[in-house]
């Protein structure tokens, strides 16, 4: 590997995470809740369609990835876990109704979509969503 390619690789490794962190900082509360739900579902794995929305929120809040991401986003600082869980469910339902055209059983549609997303794609989804 040449020195130039190595230098560019190292620079990209430093710049991309900071761009992602900046994008997280600019999310409003609804976007942040949607982002956390997406990240949480992506790392929790397959969730049963028989789970109640409250059970889904509880599983997401027990996920270490969700909790660590939540601590770094200013727009949701100060929310209790109950408030954050409600915000995530509300954001998922709004996203499904407005973006996915869902009318009934809407939480499951987002769960299915979010299971295949990475952190960067979750950030893209949330950043582009204006409830």
GIDARA-V985321 format. One record per backbone hydrogen bond with DSSP energy under -1.0 kcal/mol. NH is the residue of the N-H (numbers start at 1). CO is the residue of the C=O. If there is no record, write none. Layout:
<<NH CO> <NH CO>>
This chain:
<<6 2> <7 3> <8 4> <9 5> <10 6> <11 7> <12 8> <13 9> <14 10> <15 11> <16 12> <19 15> <20 16> <21 17> <22 18> <23 19> <24 20> <25 21> <26 22> <27 24> <32 28> <33 29> <34 30> <35 31> <36 32> <37 33> <38 34> <39 35> <40 36> <41 37> <42 38> <43 39> <44 40> <45 41> <51 48> <56 52> <57 53> <58 54> <59 55> <60 56> <61 57> <62 58> <67 63> <68 64> <69 65> <70 66> <71 67> <72 69> <73 70> <76 73> <77 74> <79 76> <84 80> <85 81> <86 82> <87 83> <88 84> <89 85> <90 86> <91 87> <92 88> <93 89> <94 90> <95 91> <96 92> <97 93> <98 94> <99 95> <100 95> <102 96> <110 106> <111 107> <112 108> <113 109> <114 110> <115 111> <116 113> <117 114> <122 118> <123 119> <124 120> <125 121> <126 122> <127 123> <128 124> <129 126>>
